[in-house]
């Protein structure tokens, strides 16, 4: 007579195993699409230049990125609270991680996703572009994370490409914390990469917003000169 205890997948189901990864991808993709639609709307109607006070030629775009990021973080803090609280309990997903560890890791993950979303949003000229270009990437992003598809079956160059997405590090770290009960030191490598991505994409977001504001101000100045003539 023997007894077996399944530590990390008590129901031995594929859904219980893969759903935490899918949830992390959903958080990233919905954030990218939503922020991208906002950026496309601003670009379509020429609203970026209003972020710069009148009469000021030079302005740091870092406060703009930080302000937008704080708003998006507050919105998704409510979403993550629902998902990791009510949703997990409702569907009986494994919850072996400490609350503090999950909160800290999700804060780093949201920061990376928000920075990437703001950086990407400066590339869209119309609000529909975000939905058309980013929606189809959900399945490839999930597969590149190495959860739904074996890591050994992914070419090295393709796997390295997937490391540019916060979800690749977020999925791995989140499953280790929430499903396997890992501590913060045990997922320090994932947190480190999320911080690096936050800094890199945050810098690109500042550069992108600066370029868009300068372009809109130049176009506005040209239209003003034409009207005066």
TABELZI-V757632 format. One record per residue. N is the residue number from 1. OMEGA is omega as a letter, one per 20 degrees, with the letter a starting at -180 (999 if undefined). Layout:
# TABELZI-V757632
n & omega
N & OMEGA
N & OMEGA
This chain:
# TABELZI-V757632
n & omega
1 & r
2 & r
3 & r
4 & r
5 & r
6 & a
7 & a
8 & r
9 & a
10 & a
11 & r
12 & a
13 & r
14 & r
15 & r
16 & a
17 & a
18 & a
19 & r
20 & r
21 & r
22 & r
23 & r
24 & r
25 & r
26 & r
27 & a
28 & a
29 & r
30 & r
31 & r
32 & a
33 & a
34 & r
35 & r
36 & r
37 & r
38 & r
39 & r
40 & r
41 & r
42 & a
43 & a
44 & a
45 & r
46 & a
47 & a
48 & a
49 & r
50 & r
51 & r
52 & a
53 & a
54 & r
55 & a
56 & a
57 & a
58 & a
59 & r
60 & r
61 & r
62 & r
63 & r
64 & r
65 & a
66 & r
67 & r
68 & a
69 & r
70 & r
71 & r
72 & r
73 & r
74 & r
75 & a
76 & r
77 & r
78 & r
79 & a
80 & r
81 & r
82 & a
83 & a
84 & r
85 & a
86 & a
87 & a
88 & r
89 & a
90 & a
91 & r
92 & r
93 & a
94 & r
95 & a
96 & a
97 & r
98 & a
99 & r
100 & r
101 & r
102 & a
103 & a
104 & a
105 & r
106 & r
107 & r
108 & a
109 & r
110 & r
111 & r
112 & a
113 & a
114 & r
115 & r
116 & r
117 & r
118 & r
119 & a
120 & a
121 & r
122 & a
123 & a
124 & r
125 & r
126 & a
127 & a
128 & a
129 & a
130 & a
131 & a
132 & a
133 & a
134 & a
135 & a
136 & a
137 & a
138 & a
139 & r
140 & r
141 & r
142 & a
143 & a
144 & r
145 & r
146 & a
147 & a
148 & r
149 & a
150 & r
151 & a
152 & a
153 & a
154 & r
155 & a
156 & a
157 & r
158 & r
159 & r
160 & r
161 & r
162 & r
163 & r
164 & r
165 & r
166 & a
167 & a
168 & r
169 & a
170 & a
171 & a
172 & a
173 & a
174 & r
175 & r
176 & r
177 & a
178 & a
179 & a
180 & r
181 & a
182 & r
183 & a
184 & r
185 & a
186 & r
187 & a
188 & a
189 & r
190 & r
191 & r
192 & a
193 & r
194 & r
195 & r
196 & r
197 & r
198 & a
199 & a
200 & a
201 & r
202 & r
203 & r
204 & r
205 & r
206 & r
207 & a
208 & r
209 & r
210 & a
211 & a
212 & r
213 & r
214 & a
215 & a
216 & r
217 & r
218 & r
219 & r
220 & r
221 & r
222 & r
223 & r
224 & r
225 & r
226 & a
227 & r
228 & r
229 & 999
